[in-house]
Each structure stands twice: as C-alpha cells, then as structure tokens.
C-alpha cells in the first residue's frame, strides 16, 4: 500500500540547498531526482530567506516527469510584506506564498541570536485588522492562483487572514498546527473552525520527530480523522540534515499513518488529491 500511495504523491513542504543559514540534506536537483525515483508527482521547495521559483524553473528543465514547485516565504530577508516582491515571485513561477515564518512576531519572540533580534512582522494593526499590504498580497495570490500558507503567525492573525483569503477566493493552508517550536499550535476545535471557514489544514510529519519533542504520529492521525481528510493534506517539512531524505521521510509518514488507522482511500486524498488540487497539478 505504501508504494501505491507514493506513486503520484505530492510533498507540499520541503527544504533544500542552497540555503543561507541551515545545512540541508539535499540540494534542489537531487531532491527532484529522488522524488522522481520514488514515483512522486511533485515537491514544493521552500526557503525561509528567498524565493525558489527560478531554481524550480531550472530543475524542471533538467528533470522530466516530475515537478519541483517554487515558493516564497515573506520573511524580512525576502522582503517581508512587499507586494512588489510577491508579484515578481508569481511571475517567476512561485505557486505557494507563505506568510512570515522566522520573521513572524511569534518566532522572533522565541529567538535570541543577534541576526534575529529585529522586531517581528505582524499582519495586523493595533485593532487586529489586516494591513493594507496584506490585502495587496491577497489580490496577487488571487490573480496568479497562488496558494497562501499561514507560516508561523499568531492565532488571531491566522483567523483574520483565513477569513479574508476565503472571502476573496484565495486558497489558504494552515501551516503545521501541531508545532510547539515554530508558529502556534492549534487545538482540534480550532482546526475544525478554520476548515469550516474554507482553509486546508497542513499536517507536517516533522512536528512528530523526537528532536523536536513532538507528539506521536498517532496524534496527527487522530486530528486528521477529527477534522476530516477532505479538509487536510500531509507534508513532511523535511530537508534537515538530521532527518531522512524528504522522499524517504514521506514514505515513513505514510507508513505511520497506515499504522495509526488511516485508510488507503483517506491517504489518497491527503497525499495526492488535495495537494494536487491546491497546486493545480491535475
């Protein structure tokens, strides 16, 4: 069953070299080659500091029968909440835009190192209303059919962003609600509320890894069952040097989800149908 589920699967969230600050397990070319060898359809390449659209463009010219998907994360190093940079990323092939991660107010509050000492980026003003720049970014996402990920923003920001994105017809994903080290954890009830609003819940396998002190993958499977597979999708968020390669991590994730009670039909939706639909991959 695992190999059948690997065939045509999509990993929506993977880190790879080149990376300015972190050691990664693979570079983008080897990532695509291994993804293709594993029978996968596509992988989204994510970097916290720059857009990966141009890298994906070049890799896809070299690797046929597989799609590496470009993205942009709106951290300070990448320009923050700058609609002009988002427009350029969209025109350069980015299909996913993540709101701030390491530059979010939530993550900056946890970080102590000098290069992370600046104030975090907030999506809202003092009255908890979305900033004008966020509306402009949503308009660009709608224009280019880009998926908007919540990144590591706060719970009030998640709700405000989701409500407006859905109102505007922008596809929105809730990034790793099980993470206790990056961004904000969300209860099962909160995930249900956001799914009812129209968001997709992205459950990332990395949140269950021992190095992060995460919960058992059983918890992730239980949350998916509670929210409903039609509102969720699975990704690894792998690429770290201490973890298996992302395709092997994806295989491990599927095996754990089978072990903890998800059916092949449910997993088809979680690893193929929903991520392919979000990315327009057919």
C-alpha positions in Angstrom: 0.0 0.0 0.0 2.8 2.4 0.8 4.3 2.2 -2.6 0.9 2.7 -4.3 0.5 5.8 -2.2 3.9 7.1 -3.1 3.1 6.9 -6.8 1.8 10.3 -7.8 2.2 11.8 -4.3 2.9 15.5 -3.6 5.0 16.8 -0.7 3.9 20.4 -0.2 6.7 21.5 2.2 10.4 20.6 1.8 13.6 22.5 2.5 16.7 22.0 0.3 20.0 23.6 -0.6 21.0 26.2 -1.5 20.2 27.7 2.0 22.0 30.6 3.5 21.7 29.6 7.2 20.9 25.9 7.5 22.6 22.6 6.5 20.2 20.7 4.2 20.1 17.1 3.4 19.8 17.6 -0.4 20.0 20.3 -3.0 17.1 21.1 -5.2 18.3 19.0 -8.1 18.9 15.9 -6.1 15.6 16.4 -4.3 13.8 16.3 -7.7 15.8 13.3 -8.9 15.0 11.4 -5.7 11.3 12.5 -5.8 11.0 11.2 -9.3 12.7 7.9 -8.5 10.3 7.4 -5.6 7.4 7.8 -8.1 6.2 11.1 -6.7 4.4 13.8 -8.8 5.8 16.9 -7.2 7.6 18.6 -4.3 7.3 22.2 -3.2 10.7 23.7 -2.4 10.7 26.2 0.4 13.4 28.5 1.7 12.9 30.9 4.6 15.1 33.6 3.0 14.5 33.7 -0.7 12.0 32.6 -3.4 12.7 29.2 -5.1 10.7 29.8 -8.3 13.8 30.4 -10.5 15.5 27.3 -9.0 12.4 25.2 -9.8 12.3 26.5 -13.3 15.9 25.3 -14.0 15.4 22.0 -12.2 12.3 21.2 -14.2 14.2 21.7 -17.4 16.6 19.0 -16.3 14.2 16.5 -14.7 11.3 15.3 -16.8 8.3 13.5 -15.5 8.3 15.3 -12.2 7.5 18.9 -11.0 9.5 20.9 -8.5 7.3 23.7 -7.3 8.6 27.2 -6.4 7.5 29.2 -3.4 8.3 32.4 -1.5 8.3 33.0 2.3 7.6 36.6 3.4 10.4 36.9 5.9 12.5 40.1 6.3 15.4 38.7 4.2 13.0 38.1 1.3 11.4 41.5 1.5 8.6 41.0 4.2 5.1 42.1 3.3 6.1 43.6 0.0 3.5 43.1 -2.8 6.1 44.0 -5.5 8.3 41.1 -4.5 5.3 38.8 -4.4 4.4 39.9 -7.9 7.9 39.1 -9.1 7.8 35.7 -7.4 4.5 34.9 -9.0 5.8 35.9 -12.4 8.9 33.7 -11.7 6.8 30.6 -11.1 6.1 30.6 -7.4 2.9 28.7 -6.7 2.9 28.9 -2.9 3.4 32.0 -0.7 4.0 31.6 3.0 3.4 34.4 5.4 6.3 35.1 7.7 8.0 32.2 9.5 11.2 33.1 11.2 10.4 36.8 10.9 6.9 36.4 12.5 6.1 38.1 15.8 5.6 34.6 17.3 9.0 33.2 16.2 11.0 36.4 16.8 9.7 36.3 20.4 11.5 32.9 20.8 14.8 33.8 19.1 17.8 35.3 20.9 20.5 35.3 18.3 21.8 38.7 17.0 20.7 38.3 13.4 17.2 37.6 14.5 17.0 40.4 17.0 14.8 42.8 15.0 11.1 43.2 15.6 8.8 40.6 14.1 6.5 41.2 11.2 2.8 41.5 12.1 -0.1 41.1 9.6 -2.4 43.2 11.6 -2.6 46.7 13.2 -3.3 47.6 16.8 -7.0 47.0 16.2 -6.3 43.5 14.9 -7.2 44.4 11.3 -5.1 43.2 8.4 -2.6 45.7 7.0 -3.1 47.2 3.6 -0.1 45.3 2.2 -1.7 42.0 3.2 -4.8 42.9 1.1 -2.5 43.6 -1.9 -0.7 40.3 -1.5 -4.0 38.5 -1.4 -5.0 40.2 -4.6 -1.8 39.0 -6.3 -2.4 35.5 -4.9 -5.9 35.5 -6.4 -4.6 36.9 -9.8 -2.0 34.1 -10.2 -3.9 31.3 -8.5 -1.3 31.1 -5.7 -1.8 29.1 -2.5 -1.3 31.1 0.6 0.2 29.4 3.6 -0.1 30.9 7.1 3.5 30.3 8.1 4.3 30.9 11.7 1.9 33.7 12.5 -0.2 34.1 15.7 -3.7 32.6 16.2 -5.5 35.9 15.8 -3.6 36.6 12.6 -4.4 33.1 11.3 -8.1 33.7 11.7 -8.1 37.2 10.3 -6.0 36.1 7.2 -8.1 33.0 6.6 -11.4 34.9 6.7 -10.2 37.5 4.2 -8.5 35.0 1.9 -11.6 32.8 1.7 -13.8 35.9 1.1 -11.5 36.9 -1.8 -11.4 33.3 -3.2 -7.7 32.7 -2.3 -6.7 29.2 -1.4 -5.3 29.2 2.1 -3.5 26.5 4.1 -2.9 26.4 7.8 0.8 25.5 8.4 1.7 22.7 10.8 -0.8 23.2 13.7 0.9 20.6 15.8 4.2 22.5 16.0 5.2 23.7 19.5 8.6 25.1 18.4 7.6 27.3 15.4 4.5 29.3 15.0 1.4 28.4 17.1 -0.2 25.2 18.0 -3.9 24.9 17.2 -6.4 22.8 19.0 -8.5 20.3 17.1 -11.5 22.5 17.6 -9.6 25.5 16.1 -8.6 23.3 13.1 -12.2 22.4 12.6 -13.3 26.0 12.7 -10.7 27.0 10.2 -11.6 24.1 7.9 -15.2 25.1 8.1 -14.2 28.6 7.0 -12.6 27.1 3.9 -8.9 26.5 4.8 -6.9 23.3 4.3 -5.0 22.0 7.3 -1.4 21.1 6.6 -0.2 18.4 8.9 3.7 18.2 8.8 5.5 15.0 9.8 8.5 16.9 11.1 6.4 18.0 14.1 6.4 14.4 15.3 10.1 14.0 15.2 11.9 13.2 18.5 14.4 16.0 18.1 11.6 18.5 18.4 10.0 16.6 21.3 6.8 16.3 19.2 3.8 14.1 19.8 3.4 10.6 18.4 2.3 10.4 14.8 -0.9 8.9 16.3 -1.9 12.4 17.4 -1.6 13.7 13.8 -3.7 10.8 12.5 -6.3 11.5 15.2 -6.5 15.1 14.3 -6.9 14.3 10.6 -9.7 11.9 11.5 -11.4 14.6 13.6 -11.1 17.4 11.0 -11.8 15.2 8.0 -9.4 14.2 5.3 -11.2 16.3 2.8 -10.0 19.4 4.7 -6.4 18.3 5.2 -3.2 17.3 3.5 0.1 15.7 4.6 3.6 17.0 4.1 7.0 16.3 5.6 8.6 19.7 6.2 11.8 17.6 5.9 15.2 18.6 4.4 17.1 19.0 7.7 20.5 17.2 7.8 19.5 15.1 10.9 16.4 13.6 9.2 16.0 11.1 6.4 15.8 12.5 2.8 12.4 14.0 2.1 11.1 11.2 -0.2 12.1 8.6 2.4 10.5 10.7 5.1 7.4 10.8 3.0 7.3 7.1 2.9 7.8 6.8 6.6 5.0 9.3 7.2 2.6 7.2 5.0 3.6 4.0 6.9 2.9 5.7 10.3 -0.5 7.0 9.1 -1.4 3.5 8.0 -0.3 2.1 11.3 -2.5 4.6 13.2 -5.6 3.9 11.3 -5.9 6.0 8.1 -7.2 4.0 5.2 -5.7 4.0 1.7 -8.7 6.0 0.4 -8.2 8.7 3.1 -4.4 8.8 2.3 -5.1 9.1 -1.4 -6.9 12.4 -0.6 -4.2 13.5 1.8 -1.1 13.0 -0.3 -2.4 13.2 -3.8 -5.9 14.7 -4.4 -5.8 17.7 -2.1 -2.2 18.9 -2.7 -2.6 18.4 -6.4 -5.8 20.4 -6.4 -4.3 23.2 -4.4 -1.3 23.4 -6.8 -3.3 23.0 -10.0 -1.4 19.8 -10.9 -4.5 17.9 -12.1 
